[in-house]
């Protein structure tokens, strides 16, 4: 049994379609989405429609929650005041361009999903088991992950909003950060996704990278009026 998990599409249907195509080639039995469908990307409605029309089980990310509920702050982990200003500009743009169907779809998304693979319990969360906007960075203290493992109520915890993929085990729980399909932040322009596979009663996790035309997406980002820095970052490592 194989499961493909995509997170952080950020309004980029080309990246979503490339990821779904890769998952099909890999031969996954099921596909799940970890949210952040929108935000920072040029096509929020196309992404929401594609996810909804294909019936992909999906949870909401902090961007989805903010846009769907017409909030002016997504609770994102901004590092600098400049990053915060860019984030608010993106949020305002997405809120203005997401249609009623997309907003209604995002409002109805659950906060987490639990899936069984054999006797193994998989839990998909948008940030952490504690809150939608807690970012789990790879370099965080091990003590944090040990505490989270004790209360995670799963064998494998899957998430993604840092946009940087990583996999580690803490306290007997496998932590799988899927990275971002549409807006990676690890100096690799290819989209990221996770594959979970049941082997000998244990879930093995791997990370895949999927190329798409990041330069074309960057041109679209600039053309629709989103911050030019977003476009530049998409192709920085290309």
N, C-alpha and C positions, 0 to 999 in steps of 0.2 A: 504494500500500500504506500502510495506517495501523495503528499499534499504540497501544493505550491502556495506561497504566501507573498502577496505584493502589498507594500505600504507606501505612503507619501508620494502620490502621483502628481499632486500639485498642478492640476489643470493642464496636463500634458497628454493628450490622447495618443500621440505617436509613441510615447514611452510606454503607455499602458498596453497598446496593441502589440508592441514588440515583446513586452514581458509575457503577455498571454500566449503569443506565438511560441516563445521559448518554453513555456510550461507545457504546452501541447506536445512539442517535440520531445521533451524529457519524459512525457508519459504520465503526468500526475493524474490521479483519480479524482481529486477535488482541488478547487481553487478558493482561497479566502483573501479578503482585503482588509488591511489594518487601518484604513482611514487616511485622513488628510487628502481627500480627493481633490480639494481646491486650495487656492492660495498661491500667489506668486507666478501662476501660469496663465496662458492666454485663453484657455477654453474650458472654463468650469462646467458649462452645461453639457458639452460633448462627453466629458469624463463621467459625469453623474449619469447621463443617459445610457452610456455604454455599460456601466456597472449595473444599473437597474435593469436594463433590457436583457442582459445575460443572466440575471438572477444570481450574481456572485454574492455569497454571504459576506457582509461588510459591517465593520464597526465605525463609529465616528471618531475622528481626530479632533484636536482643539480648533483647527481652522474650520472644519465642517460644523462643529457645534456653534462657533461664533457666527458664521455666515447664515446657517440655517435659522438661528434665533435672532438675527439682526443685531448682534452685539458689536460694540466698537473696540473691543479688546479680546484677543484670542488667548492671552495668558502664555504666550510663547517665551522661550528663554533667550532673550536678547542679551548680547554681551556688552554692547556700547549704546549710547544714546542715538548715534547715527543708525545703527541696526534697528533700533526701536522705531525711529522715524520712517525708515523704509518699510518696516513691517506694517505700520499703520496705513501707509500709503497703499500698500498692496491689499490690505483688508478692506479699505474704502473702495478700491477699484473692483474687487471681487464681489463685494456686497451689492454694488451698483449694477454689475453685469450678470450675476447669477439670476436665473429666472425663477418664477414661483414653483415650477415643478422641481427644480434642483433643490431649492430651499426646503420644500416639503419632504423630499426624499431624505435629505440630510438630517432633518429634525426627527425622523422616525428610526434612525440607525441606533442600535444598542451600544452600550458602553463597553461590552466585552463579549467574547464568544468562547465556548468550551467545546472541545472536540475530543473524541476518544480514538486512539489508535491502538488496538488491542487492549491491554491493561494500562496503557500510558495515557495520561490526561494532558491535553494540550490546551493552553489558555492564551487567547489573543487579546491584548490590551492596547489602548491607544498611547499611553505614556508609561505608566507603571500600574501595578495592582492597586495602588493607593489613590491615584488621581490622574485625570486625563492629561494634565500639563506638567507632570514630573518627568524630566528628561533623564534617561539612564545612559550616562556617558561611560565609555569603556574604561577611562582612567579614574572613575569614582572609587572611593575606598572599598576594599573587599568587605568590610564590616556592614556596609549598606546592603550589599547583595545577599549577605548571609541572613540579615534581618528580613529582607524581602522574601527570600526563599522559604523561611519558616512560616510565612503567612500567605504564600502565593496560592496554595491549594491546587497545585498541579505538578506534573513532572517536567514539563517543558513550557517556558514562558516566552511568548513571541510578541515583539513590539517593533517600533521603528522611528520615532519622531526626531532623533538626533541626525538622521540622514547619513549616518556613517555605520556601515555594517560590522558586526562582530559576534562571536560565539564564545561563551565560557560557561563553566559549570561551577555553581556555588551552592553549598548546603544540599547537595543532591539534586538540585534543579538546574536544568539546562536553560540558559538565557540566550535567546536568539534575537539579535537586532537585525532586522531584514535590510536596513539601509533604505534608500529612497529609489523608487522606480523613475521619478521624474525630475528630482532636484538633488542629486548626490553632492555631498560636501567633503568628499575624501580625495579630491584631485583626480578623480576618474570620471569622465563624462558619461560613461555607460551606466545605464540603470542597474539597480540591484534588486534581487529577490532571494527568498529562502526556499529551499526544498527540504521537507521532512519526510523521512522514509523509515518504515517499520522493518527492522531486521533482527531476528532472534529475540523478539519480545522487547526490543529497546528502540527508541526513536533516535535515529541519526540525523543530524542537521548539516546542511551545506549551503554555501552562498554562491549564487551565480551572478555574472555580469552580462548585461544584454545591451548591445549597441543600438542606437537609433540616430537619426539625423539631428544631433544637438545644435548644429549651426542653423538649421532651418527653424528649429524651435526658438533659438535666440533671436532670429530675425522677427518672428511673430511676436515675441515678448516686447521687443522694442516698438513694433508697429502699432500695437494696441494701446500703448501709453503706460505700460508698467515701468518701474524704475530700470534704467539702462544697466545698472549694476547687476541686476538679476540675469540679464542677457549675457553679460560678460562672464559671469561665474559659470554659466552652463558650458562654455567652450574654453575655459581657462586651461584645461589640461588636454584639450583635443589635439 
